[in-house]
Structures are given as C-alpha cells and as structure tokens.
C-alpha cells in the first residue's frame, strides 16, 4: 500500500501532520514489505520537506499515485482526487452546513472517506485525537489573556514557541494573585488544562473548597457535570440519565461564577443540555469571571459569551457586560475577555503532530494490515459513491438544499 501525506489545502493552512519524519522512517523500516510512504511537498508544514528527505522519505509534487491519502483538516473540493481513499477530519458527521459541499463532492467523485473522529475501540471510545493539546494550548492562552488584561505579566504567544519545552519556559513568568480558576471537563482536553495549571504551580482544590474558602494563593478546581447540573424535578443527579436525557437537567454553575476569576471550558457539550449560564447573568455584579478560555468553542453553545470563534492571529474578543456587545480585545477593563480558537493544537504543531502520529501508529496502522477491519469499516463515511450504513443518517444532510 502506498500511503501519501497530502499538502494541507484549507486556508489558512494547518501546519500539523499525521506523521512526523522520524515516525515515517520508523514505519518504513518496520513495515517495508507492506507500506511505502510519500509526502507531498508543502511550504507550510511544521516539519519541512528537507526534514522528511533527511529521514529517507520521498517528497513528491504529485501525490495522486498513492492508495491512501492522509491529511489533517478538510480537503478543499477542488483538490479532491476522484476514486481515491482519503483520511482526514471531515467535520461532517454533526451535519455541519459549511461542509455539506465537501461530502457531496466526495460522493460524486466516488471517494472512500475515512474520518479520524470516528476511529473507535470496541467500547466506542475515540482512539485518536488532538484533544490533549487543545487543552494545553487553551489553558496557556487563558493565562496569556489574564496577563494581558491585568497587566501583571507578559507571555509570548503559544504560536511563537518552537515547541512545548519553550512554552513551559514561558510559564515561569506567570505571577498570579490569589485568584480562583474553574475548569470544566475531566477528559483529554481537561487533563491538558490541568497539566499547564500544575506546571505553573497552581494548587488544585475540590469544588466545595473553591466555593467556601478564601486562599492566599491562586487555586483551581476541576468540575464534573454532577458539580453544576441538577435534575429539574428534585435537584438530584444520575450520570446515565444526564447523558441520555440532558434536557431533564438545569445548570447550577452560577455559584462558581460568583467566586471565580477565570473559566477554562474543556467539557463536551450536548446541544440538548442547558447552557452553563445565561448571557444576561454576566451583567450581574456577582458574576466575577473576567476571562473565559472556551477550549470547546461551541458557538452559541454551553458558554453564551462564545458568540463567534476567534482566530490564532486574533485570539481574543471582549463581551460588554451590560449591552452584550462584541468589543475589541481588552476593550474595557470591566468587559469579559473570550478566547475561542477552534484549532488550538495548531499553535504547537510539532508536539501535537508527534502525539497524534503515535496514536495512529498504535491504533490505525495495525488495522490497515488486516484484510478486513471492523474499526476501519465503522470509520468510513462514504464508499463507492454512497454513504455507508453507519452514516446513512447523513442522507438528508447531503441532499438538502444549500443554506
């Protein structure tokens, strides 16, 4: 099988890669009888063409001879090669309107499309993701924003750090007063957030301590859904019921907003679940949060102040507390500063790519060696010009008229 790493075509181009040069060298030697690897020349990657060449990987101008074409972000419709097999994050399985044309083109061009997002183990858990690095960069950006807003310290932007080692060195500059930071989410993203906060030396406390105690040092707590959601009828909480019927619950988050200075949102949100708070709540004098790092970046979702995504070049916008108007970054001292970048791992592309490539080596490559793979079958959205059984639910999405 000839496997090709495609040049990222989305604008602005993503700098991440599925495999690093050393990983492709390792795979080429280990599976020399099964796979050969090629890289499409690109000036944008975090790893240069020369770095791949130095590891003995052939860099080519035309990748169309390969059997499997691997990228990271969505491939522009004009760049899709008919009758090929692709693997990338297509962002179509939640019926994202802006990618309808992409899936339509995949079907029209008889392309087999596999999506990293639906590579799962037997228990249904995702096996490859960039979530941990989203948490790391998101937490760093949250601290960067607080430093800017307060004027207490100045950090280099994450995107200007060569790698995580340099980012860690920057964190030495963080000097925080005795503030309280609330983190939502205990998964990969949340663990990435905690890694950064612990590296800075911020102490973790439990939720009740955060609510009830005064501290002479900065502290943070990590909330699970049972900490801030309760059943409407009796105030109770049952995990299985919440995840199957979140509409039966209401948010009890405001008590944390009244004592905290920074919110780092790293929890998956079901659109059926209530928002953490209402937009009108931020106009209250009791709402103490001044910086929100919305790492999940659900527009008009769990965090009502996330009215749009921000970008790596313009990472912050402010929300005015009384009019809810969008202001320039740090426009008013009293406004809430929001970081809502939707491609955070791109800011540390070398580390994020290496981690992702290791996941692919352990979770994807063994499946490619099998004559039949249930894992790959379930991760295949389109094949032979039609949606697969697993994704037949996307039929109306594909056939619906343009928005």
C-alpha positions in Angstrom: 0.0 0.0 0.0 1.3 3.4 -1.0 0.4 6.0 1.7 0.7 9.7 1.0 0.7 12.7 3.3 -1.1 15.4 1.4 -0.4 19.1 1.5 -3.0 20.9 3.6 -5.2 22.9 1.3 -7.5 24.7 3.7 -6.9 28.4 4.0 -5.2 29.4 6.3 -3.3 26.1 6.0 -3.0 23.9 9.1 0.7 23.2 10.0 0.0 19.8 11.6 0.8 16.5 10.0 -0.4 12.9 10.6 3.1 11.6 10.9 6.5 13.2 11.7 9.6 12.5 9.6 11.0 10.1 12.3 7.7 8.3 12.6 7.6 7.7 8.8 11.2 6.5 8.9 10.3 4.1 11.7 7.2 2.8 9.9 9.0 2.5 6.6 11.6 0.2 8.2 9.1 -1.8 10.3 6.6 -2.4 7.5 8.8 -2.3 4.5 7.0 -5.3 2.9 3.6 -3.8 3.5 3.7 0.0 3.2 5.7 2.7 1.4 5.3 6.3 2.4 5.4 9.6 0.4 5.0 13.2 1.3 3.5 15.9 -1.0 5.8 18.9 -1.0 4.5 21.8 1.2 6.0 25.1 2.4 3.6 25.3 5.3 4.2 22.2 7.4 5.8 22.4 10.9 8.2 19.8 9.5 9.9 20.9 6.4 10.3 18.9 3.2 14.0 18.7 4.0 13.3 17.1 7.4 11.4 14.3 5.6 14.1 13.9 3.0 16.8 13.6 5.7 14.8 10.6 7.1 14.8 8.9 3.7 11.1 9.8 2.9 10.4 10.7 -0.7 8.9 14.1 -1.2 6.9 14.5 -4.4 5.0 17.2 -6.3 2.1 14.9 -7.3 0.7 12.5 -4.7 -2.1 11.1 -6.9 -0.4 7.7 -7.4 -0.9 6.8 -3.7 -3.6 4.4 -2.5 -4.4 6.2 0.8 -4.1 9.9 1.1 -3.9 11.3 4.7 -4.3 14.9 5.9 -5.5 16.7 8.9 -8.1 19.3 8.0 -10.9 19.2 5.4 -9.6 18.9 1.8 -11.0 21.7 -0.5 -13.5 20.3 -3.0 -11.3 21.5 -5.9 -8.4 19.4 -4.6 -10.2 16.1 -4.2 -8.8 13.4 -6.5 -11.6 11.1 -7.8 -11.6 7.4 -7.0 -9.1 7.7 -4.1 -9.3 6.8 -0.4 -8.8 9.7 2.0 -8.5 10.0 5.7 -8.9 13.4 7.5 -11.1 15.3 9.9 -14.1 16.0 7.6 -16.3 17.7 10.2 -19.4 16.4 8.5 -20.8 13.8 11.0 -22.6 16.5 13.0 -24.2 17.8 9.8 -22.0 20.9 9.7 -23.6 23.0 7.0 -20.3 24.6 5.8 -19.0 21.1 4.8 -22.1 19.8 3.0 -20.5 20.5 -0.4 -17.4 18.6 0.7 -19.4 15.4 1.4 -21.5 15.9 -1.7 -18.2 16.1 -3.8 -16.8 13.0 -2.0 -19.9 11.0 -3.2 -19.8 12.5 -6.7 -16.1 11.7 -7.1 -16.5 8.1 -5.9 -14.1 8.7 -3.0 -13.7 6.5 0.0 -13.7 8.8 3.0 -12.5 7.7 6.5 -12.6 10.1 9.4 -10.2 10.2 12.4 -13.1 11.4 14.6 -14.9 8.0 14.3 -11.9 5.7 14.8 -13.1 4.0 18.0 -12.3 1.0 20.1 -14.7 -1.9 21.0 -16.2 0.2 23.8 -16.9 3.1 21.4 -14.2 5.4 22.8 -12.2 7.5 20.3 -8.7 6.2 19.8 -7.0 9.2 18.1 -7.5 12.9 18.8 -5.7 16.2 19.4 -7.8 17.0 22.5 -4.9 16.9 25.0 -3.0 19.6 23.0 -6.1 21.7 22.7 -6.3 21.7 26.5 -2.6 22.6 26.8 -2.7 25.5 24.4 -6.1 26.6 25.6 -5.0 26.8 29.2 -1.8 28.7 28.2 -3.9 31.1 26.1 -6.2 31.6 29.1 -3.3 32.6 31.3 -1.8 34.8 28.5 -5.1 36.6 28.3 -5.3 37.1 32.0 -1.7 38.5 32.0 -2.7 40.9 29.2 -5.9 42.0 30.8 -4.4 42.5 34.3 -1.1 43.8 33.2 0.6 41.6 35.7 2.8 39.6 33.3 3.6 39.2 29.6 3.8 35.8 27.9 5.0 35.0 24.4 2.2 33.7 22.2 1.9 29.9 22.1 2.2 30.0 18.3 5.6 31.8 18.6 7.0 29.0 20.8 9.0 26.4 18.9 7.7 23.5 21.0 6.2 22.7 24.4 9.6 23.0 26.0 9.8 26.7 25.1 6.2 27.1 26.1 7.0 25.7 29.5 9.9 28.1 29.9 7.5 31.0 29.2 5.2 29.8 32.0 7.8 30.7 34.6 6.8 34.3 34.0 3.3 33.8 35.3 2.7 35.7 38.5 -0.9 35.4 39.8 -2.6 37.0 42.7 -4.9 34.7 44.9 -7.4 34.2 42.1 -9.7 31.2 41.6 -9.8 29.3 38.3 -12.7 26.9 37.4 -12.1 24.2 34.9 -15.0 22.1 33.3 -14.2 18.7 31.9 -12.2 15.7 33.0 -11.4 14.1 29.6 -8.3 14.6 27.4 -8.9 18.3 27.0 -9.4 18.8 30.7 -6.3 16.8 31.5 -4.3 19.1 29.2 -5.6 22.1 31.0 -4.6 20.6 34.4 -1.1 19.8 33.1 -0.5 23.5 32.4 -2.0 24.8 35.7 0.1 22.3 37.7 3.2 23.3 35.8 2.6 26.9 36.8 2.4 25.6 40.4 -1.3 26.5 40.9 -2.8 24.3 43.6 -5.9 22.2 42.9 -8.7 22.2 45.4 -12.1 20.5 45.4 -15.3 22.2 44.3 -16.6 22.9 47.8 -13.3 24.4 48.9 -13.4 26.7 46.0 -16.9 27.9 46.9 -16.4 28.3 50.6 -12.8 29.1 51.4 -10.5 32.1 51.0 -7.0 31.3 49.8 -3.8 33.4 49.9 -2.6 31.8 46.7 -4.1 31.1 43.3 -6.1 27.8 43.2 -8.2 25.9 40.6 -10.8 23.2 40.7 -12.0 20.7 38.1 -15.7 20.3 37.8 -17.6 17.2 36.5 -21.1 17.5 35.2 -22.5 16.4 38.6 -21.0 19.5 40.2 -23.0 22.0 38.2 -26.0 20.2 36.7 -29.1 19.0 38.7 -32.4 17.4 37.8 -35.2 19.9 37.4 -37.7 17.9 39.4 -35.8 17.1 42.6 -32.2 18.5 42.4 -30.7 15.0 42.0 -28.2 13.7 39.5 -27.8 10.4 37.8 -24.9 10.1 35.3 -26.5 7.8 32.9 -29.8 9.7 32.9 -27.9 13.0 32.4 -26.0 11.8 29.3 -29.1 10.2 27.8 -31.6 12.9 28.7 -29.7 16.1 29.5 -32.8 18.2 28.8 -34.2 17.0 32.2 -31.4 19.0 33.9 -30.7 22.6 34.7 -27.4 24.4 35.3 -26.2 25.3 38.8 -23.0 26.9 37.6 -23.6 30.5 38.7 -22.4 29.8 42.2 -18.9 29.1 40.8 -19.1 32.1 38.5 -19.6 34.3 41.6 -16.3 33.2 43.2 -14.0 32.6 40.2 -11.9 34.9 38.0 -11.1 32.6 35.1 -13.2 29.9 33.4 -11.5 27.3 31.3 -14.2 25.3 29.5 -13.0 21.9 28.4 -16.1 19.8 28.7 -18.0 18.2 25.8 -21.4 19.8 25.5 -24.6 18.1 24.2 -26.8 20.7 22.5 -29.8 19.3 24.4 -28.1 20.2 27.7 -28.7 23.7 29.3 -26.0 26.4 29.0 -23.7 26.9 31.9 -25.3 30.3 32.4 -27.5 32.8 30.6 -26.0 35.8 28.8 -28.0 38.2 31.0 -26.2 36.7 34.0 -22.9 38.4 33.1 -24.5 41.8 33.8 -24.8 41.0 37.5 -22.3 42.4 39.9 -22.0 38.9 41.4 -20.6 37.5 38.1 -16.8 37.6 38.9 -15.3 35.8 35.9 -13.4 38.2 33.7 -11.5 35.8 31.4 -13.1 32.8 29.6 -11.0 30.3 27.7 -13.6 28.4 25.8 -11.5 25.5 24.5 -14.6 23.6 23.4 -15.5 26.5 21.2 -19.2 25.7 20.7 -20.6 28.8 19.0 -23.8 30.0 20.9 -23.4 26.8 22.9 -22.6 25.9 26.5 -20.8 29.3 27.1 -23.2 32.1 26.0 -20.4 34.6 25.6 -18.9 32.5 22.8 -20.9 34.2 20.1 -18.2 33.6 17.4 -14.9 31.8 17.1 -11.6 33.8 17.5 -8.5 33.1 15.5 -4.9 32.4 16.2 -3.9 35.8 14.8 -6.8 37.5 16.8 -7.3 35.2 19.8 -9.4 37.4 22.0 -12.6 39.4 21.7 -14.5 41.1 24.6 -18.2 41.0 25.6 -19.6 44.1 27.2 -21.4 43.1 30.4 -24.5 45.3 30.0 -25.1 45.5 26.3 -23.6 42.1 25.4 -21.8 43.9 22.5 -18.7 42.4 21.0 -15.7 44.7 21.7 -12.1 44.6 20.6 -9.7 42.5 22.8 -9.3 44.0 26.3 -11.5 46.9 25.1 -12.8 47.7 28.6 -11.5 46.6 32.0 -14.9 45.6 33.1 -15.8 43.5 30.0 -15.3 39.8 29.7 -12.4 38.6 27.5 -13.2 35.5 25.5 -10.7 33.1 23.9 -12.5 30.8 21.5 -10.0 29.5 18.9 -11.3 26.3 17.2 -7.9 24.9 16.1 -5.8 25.3 19.2 -3.3 22.4 18.6 -2.1 24.2 15.5 -0.2 26.6 17.8 2.1 23.8 19.0 2.0 21.7 15.8 5.3 19.8 16.2 4.3 18.3 19.6 0.7 17.8 18.7 1.7 16.0 15.4 4.1 13.7 17.2 1.5 12.7 19.8 -1.2 12.2 17.1 1.2 10.2 14.9 2.0 7.9 17.9 -1.7 7.3 18.3 -2.1 6.4 14.6 0.9 4.0 14.8 -0.8 2.1 17.6 -4.4 2.4 16.5 -4.6 2.8 12.7 -1.6 1.0 11.2 -2.5 -2.4 12.7 -6.0 -2.1 11.2 -4.6 -1.3 7.8 -2.7 -4.5 7.9 -5.9 -6.6 8.2 -7.8 -7.9 5.2 -11.0 -6.9 6.9 -11.2 -4.3 9.7 -14.4 -3.5 11.6 -12.7 -0.5 13.1 -12.0 1.0 9.6 -15.4 0.0 8.3 -17.1 1.9 11.1 -14.8 4.9 10.5 -15.7 5.0 6.8 -18.3 7.6 6.0 -18.5 7.2 2.2 -17.6 4.4 -0.2 -18.4 3.5 -3.8 -20.3 6.7 -4.3 -22.7 6.3 -1.4 -22.9 6.8 2.3 -22.1 3.7 4.4 -24.6 2.0 6.6 -23.0 3.6 9.7 -23.6 7.1 8.2 -26.8 6.7 6.3 -28.3 9.2 8.7 -26.4 11.9 6.8 -28.6 11.3 3.7 -31.0 14.2 4.3 -28.0 16.4 5.2 -26.3 15.6 1.9 -29.5 16.0 -0.2 -30.9 19.1 1.5 -30.7 22.4 -0.4 -27.8 24.8 0.2 -28.1 27.2 3.2 
